[in-house]
Amino acid sequence: MSYRDNALFCPSCNAPMEERSTAEALIDVCTQCGGIYLDWFDGEPHLALAGWAPSARAPNPVQRLSGHCPKCGGGFEGEELLGTGSIVFRCTGCAGFFATEAAAKMIAGYTEPLPSQVPSFFAQLVELLRDTFKK
């Protein structure tokens, strides 16, 4: 029997969570506050949340969780994700991931630059030399 066979409860407000499917993963969404729980194996959060449709409710400004991981019961530690300023919570036991709905909206909108948009080392060096010798 897997943990998904049992009801999961939100670590923020203790309401039941519903399983939803996105383009990349199965996510658990709180029915009350809209918080999102992802398993560690679901991959990068910004990819796992692709195709997720947030609710129209007001965001929940949670900065600290009072509950435990819905999967393993472990504690959470807050961390900033992807330089977005969004505080998310990582389970210290199973590495599961919890984000408030507001943080998940920011994460879902995050896109990494394509390799073609990131200048190569050689291109950066050439640009630096041009700038240096223009002076």
N, C-alpha and C positions, 0 to 999 in steps of 0.2 A: 504494500500500500504506500503510495507516494504522499508527500505533504499536500499536494494539490487535491487529493481526495477529501481533505478536511477543510472546513471553513477557515479562511485567514482573516485576521482582524488587524485594523490599521494601528501602527505603533504611535500615531499622532493623536487620534481621537477614539480609538477602540471600536469603531464601527466596522461592519463586515466589508470585505473587499470582494470585488467581482473580477473574474478572469476575463481578459480581453485579448484579442489577437491583433497584432500590428503587422506591417509588412515583414518585419524581421524577427519578432519574438512574441511570446505570451507574456503579458504584463498583468499585474493585479492592481486594480484601481479602487480606491476607497469610495464607498457609496455616499459618504457624508461630506468629507473635506476634499475629495478629489486627489489625495496623495497617491503616489505611484510606487509600487515595489517591483524590482527586477531581480532575478537570480543572477549570480555572478557569471554564469555560462551564457546568458542572453547577449553578451557582447557589449560593445561601447554604448552607453546610454543614448547618445544622440542618434545612433543608428537604430537601436531597439525601439525608440519612440517615433521613428518615421511612420507616418500614416496614422498616428494616434490623434483622436479628436477630443480636445479638452472640453470641459463643461463651460457654461456661461456664468457660473457662480463667481462671487468675489474671491480673490486669492486669500489663502491662509498663511499669515506671516510667521510660521513656526521656525524658531531658531534652535530649539532643543526638543528632543523627543522624550516623552514620559514613559512610553511603552517599550516593548522588546520586539525583536525580529519576529515577524509572523511565521517564518520558516523554521528557525532553530531555537528561538527564545533568547539568543545572545543580545548583548548590548550594542548600541550604535555610537559611532564617533562622527562628528561633523567635519566636513572638509569642503573647500571651494573646488568646484569642478570646471575644468577647461578654461580657466581664467575668465569666466563669465560673471563672477561675483555671486553666483548662485551657491547657497549652502545646501549640500546634500549630506546624506547620512549613510555610512558604510557599516555593515554588521561586523563586529569583531570576531564572530564565530564562523559564519559561512560566507562572508564577503558579499552578502546580498546588498542591495542598494535601495534606499528610500529617498524620494524627493517630494516636496510639497507640489501641489498643482502649479503654483506660480514658477517654481524652479524648473519643473518639467517643461513648461511652456518655453522658457528660455533655452533649455537644453535641446528641445525638439527643433528649435529654429536655428541652432548652431550648425554651421557647415565648415568643414576643414577645407583649406585651400587645396585645389587640385595640384598635383605635382607640376603641371605645366605652368601654374601661376606662381610657383615658388622659384625664384631665380637660383640657378646653379651656383656653386662656389666660384666657378670660372667667371660667370656673368657678374657676380658681385665684385670680384677682384677687378675686372675690367672697368666697371663703373667707379670704383674707388680710385683707380689710377687716373681715369679721365677727370674726376673731380679734383684730384691732387694737382694735376698738371695744368688745369684751367686757371689756377691762381697765379 
